[in-house]
Amino acid sequence: MSEKEKELEPIVSKDSTTIVEEKETFKEMSPARMILRRFFRSKLSLVGIVMIVGLFVFSFLGPVVYSKWGEEQVDRQEVVQQIPSTYTYTNEQGETITVTQILEHTSTINSYASPSKDHLLGTDDNGFDVFVRLMYGGRISLAIGFIVVILETIIGIILGALAGYFGGWVDQIIMRVVDIFNCIPTLPILLIASALIDSWGLTADQRIYVLMVIITIFSWSGVARLVRGQILSLREQEFIVATEVMGLPVWRRIFKHLIPNVMPQLIVSMTLGLGSVILYESTLSYLGLGVQLPKAAWGTMIATSNDPQVLSYHTNMWLPAGFMIVLAVLGFNFVGDGLRDAMDPKSKK
């Protein structure tokens, strides 16, 4: 006999005249609360949340606390050089006169400064504080990740839902477009796009927006496939047939009744996709296709390691940015794995 049956088993007195039923001692748990309970039981999920929150605090609140240097503020060493200049001329009396002048020339030296009290991680060759640019670079990298994931999810939901619900020629057209985007050689197209963007003469801020658009264009097809597959399995369910009998419009059937049932899988996909987008952005910035000076991004900072001297003797220029990328990707993957396990109906309570 199970524990629940034992709890509900009636208690009979010795004289068999009075029967007292024991009340239920358990409380019904909502699905959302059950998912959260499973999620927070996972130690890796908690570690992922701590890592992500720490990165956001460092990137968005760090510049407010550590405001000594700005993102584009330069700290350069000025060197004054005295250059003697001698020339000879003949005056009206025919005398030869030699004149010597001392010219002062002020120049700035952009050197890789070592970590110090003024610059916690030193400065780069342009005189920018590496620690400050690490914080501002986190803002750009994390913002690009979230915005791109939201945009690609919206596009994928709309096209995937239309393909899965209507089927037929609508499904054929949308899926062939998805296949085309999956077959496009991404890197050569990005190299061509980078050369085209350079010819436009865009500013650093405008290049960030263009980078978001490029990553979104090459990333939405996977979400569309996921939504289409889920919609195909849900559209024949009884509750969708009931909505058709009730005469609800098509848009309400899709976005009110079908899409909410796909959201658990989409949330997991978005969480896991954040790490991939951050890696994608870092790779493009490393190749010179993404965020450019004077703006900072983690991938741009790692790109300084292309110089063998920087790679060997100035690890403070690129190693912290690589560490931040590793933390961000691991954190989002830990949270995504935790959500996937928590939303699994076969998981133990």
N, C-alpha and C positions, 0 to 999 in steps of 0.2 A: 504494500500500500504506500502511495506517495505521501510526501510531507503535506501537500495541499489537502489530500483526502483525509489525512489524520486531523488536520486543523478543522475541517468542516464536519467531522464525524460527530453525531449527536452524543451527548453524555446522558446516560440513563442512571437514575438513582436506584438504590438497593431494593426499594419496595415496588419499583416499576410503575409508580403512579405519576411521577413528574419527569418530564423530558425537557432538558435545557439544551438548546442548540448554541454551539459556540459560534460567535461571529467571525467573519473573515478578518484576518489580521494583515493582509497585504493590500497595497495601494496600487492602482493602475498607473503605469508610467507612459507618458506621451512619447511618440517616436522621436521628436526633437530632443527631449531630455535624455532619452536612451542613447542617441547618437553622441550627445555631448559627454555623457557618462563614459561611454566607450573611448571617446577621443582623449579625454583627460586622464584616463587610466594608462595610456601609452606614454612611457617615459620619453621615447623619441619625439613624440608630438610636443611634449612640454619643452624639450630641448630646442626644437625647431621654433616654437613661439618665442622663447627667450632670445634666440639668435636674431630673429626678424625684428622684434621690438628693439633690441639693442642697436641694430643697424639703423632703424628709423630714428631713434633718439640721437645717435651719433651724427647722422646726416642732416637732420632737420633742426635739432636743438643745439647741436655742437657749435655751429657758427655764431649762434646767439650768445653762448657762454664764452667761447674763445673768439672774441671779436678784435683781437689785436691786429690781425692782418686780414685783408679782404681777398676775395677770389682773384681779382685782377690787379691787386696791389703788388708792386715790384720793390724789392729790396736789393739795390745794386751798390757795389762798391765804386766810389769815385776816385780816380787817380789823376793827380795833377803832374804833368810833365813840363819841365822847362827846356825849351829848345832854343839854343843860341843861333842867331842869324847875323852874319857879317857881310857887309857890302862896302864897296869903295867907290868914291866919286871925286871929281875934280871941280873945285870952285872957280869963281871968276878970276881970281888972282893966279890960277894955275897950280894951286897947291892940291896935293892928293890927300884926301881925308878918308880914313877908315872908320866905319861906324859898326858897332856890335850891339845888337838888340837881343834881349831875352824874351822869348815868346812863351807864354804859359798855355798849355793845351790840356783841357779837362776831358777825360774819357771815363766811360763806365766799363767795368769788368763783370761779365756774367759768368760766374763760376759755380760749380756744384759745391755748395756749402754743406759741411757736415752737421749732424744734429747738435743743437745747442739750446741754451736757455731761451733765446729769442725765437728759434725755429726748431720745434720739437723733432721734426724729421728732416731738417735741412731745407735747402732750396735747390731748384733745378737750374738749368743753364740760362733760363730767362729771368731768374731772380724771384720766381713765385714760391711761396711757402708750400711745401709738399703736404704737410699735415692739413692745412686749410683746404687745399685743392682735393685732398682725399675726402673731406666732408662734403664739399660742393659736388664732387664727382659722384658721390653716393646719391645725392638728390637727383641728379640727371639720370643715372642708371636705373634707380628704383622707379622714378616717375615714368621713364620710357617703358619699363617692364609692365607696370600696371596699366598704363594707357593703351599699349599695344594689345595686351590680353583682353581688355574690355572691348576694344574695337573689333578684334578678330572674332570674339565671342558673339557680338551683336550681328556681324555679317554672317557668321556660320549658322547662328540660330535662324535667321530669316530665310536664307537660301536652303538650309537643310530641312527646315520645317515645310517649306513649300514643296521641295522635292519628295519628301516622305509622305505628305498628306495627299497631294494630287496624283502623284505617280505619272505614268504615261509619258507623253512627250515633254512635259515639264521636268519630270525626273531625268529623262534622257539628256536634255539640254544642260541642266545644272550639273549633272554628274560628269558629262564630257568636259565642261569647263573646269571642274575639280581635277579631272585627270590631266588636263593640259597644264594646270599650275603645278601639279605634282611632278610632271615630266620636265619642267623648265630647268635648265642648268643655272642654278642660282648665282654662283660665284661669277661667271662671265657676265651675266646681266648686271650684277652689282658693279663690276669694274667699269662697264660702259656707262652705267648711271652715274658713277662717281665722276668720270671724265666730263659728262654732260653738266653735272651740277657745278663743277669747278668753272666751266665756261660761263655759267650764269652769273658768277660773282656774288653768291649769296652770303649773307652774314652768318655768324656762328649760331645764332638763335634760329634762323631760318633753316639751316642745315639739320638741326635737331628735329624740326617738324617734318622735313622731308624724310629723315631717317625713320621716324615713326610710321609714315605712310608706306615706305618701302618694306619694312618688316611686316606690317599688317597685310600687305598684298600677298606676300609669300607664306603667310601663316594661317589664313582663315580656312583653308581647304580641309584640314584635319578636323576642325570643329564641325564643319558642315557634314562630313561623313558620319561623325558620331551622332549628331542630332537626327540625321536621316534614318540611320539604323534604329534608333530608339522610337521614332515616330512610326516607322513601318510596323513595329511590334505592338504599338499602343493603339493604332487607329482602328483595329478590329475588336477592341475590347468593348464590353457591354456599356460602359459609361459614355463612350463616344457615340455608340449607336443611339443611346438615349438622348444625347444632345441633338442628333440629327432629327429624331422624332419630335423633339420639342421645338424644332425650327430655329435653333440658334444660328447666327451668321457664322460664316467660315472663319473669319478672323478671331471670333471669340472661342470657337472650338480649339483653334490652334494655340492661341496665346493665353487662354484662360484655363484650359483643361489639359492640353497636351504638354506644352512647354514646362509647366510646374512639375510634371512627373519626370522630366528629363534633367531638372536642375541638380539633383544629387550627383549624377555623373558629370555634369558640366562644372560643378564646383571643384570636384577632384581634378578634372582636366585643366581648369584654369590655374589651380594652385601648382600643379606639376609644370604647367607651361610657363609660369613666371620665371623659374630658374632657367629654362631654355632660352627665353627672350633675353634675359640678362647676359647669358653666354653669347647669344647671337650679336647683341649690341656691342659687347666687348670685343668680339672677333672683328666686326666691321670697323670699330674704332682703331683696333690694332693695325688693320690693313690700310688705315688712312681714309676709310670711306664714311666714317661716322662723325662724331663730335670733334671739332677742331679748335685750336687756340683762338681766343684766350679762354674759352670755356674748358672745363675739365670733365673727364669721365674716366672711370676705372680702366677701360680699355685703352684710352689715349695715354694714360700714365704708364701702362705696361709697355706701350709701343716705344718708350724711351730705351728699352732694353735692346733695341735693334743695334745700338751702338755697342761694340764689344767692350769699350772702356766702362761704360755705364753698367753693363751686365756684370762685369767682374769687380769693379771697384766702388760702385755707387748703388748698392742693392737697396738703399733706402729710397731710391727714386721709383722703383717698380714693385718690390716685394710686398709692401703693405697693400697696394691695390689688388695684387693677386690674392692675398689673404682675404680681403673683403669679398671678392668674387666667390671664393670657395665658401665662405660663411653664408653668403646670400643663397647660393644654389643649394647647399646642404640644408639650410633652414627651410626653404620652400619645399624641397623634396621630402623632408621629414614630416612637415605638416600635411602635404598631399598624401603620403602613405598612411598617416594617421586617419585622415578623413576617409580614405578608401576602405580601410579596415572597419572604421566605425559605421559606415553606411552599408556594409556588407550584411545582407539579411541572414546569412549563414553564420555570422560571427556569434560568439558566446556572449551572453548578457553579463 
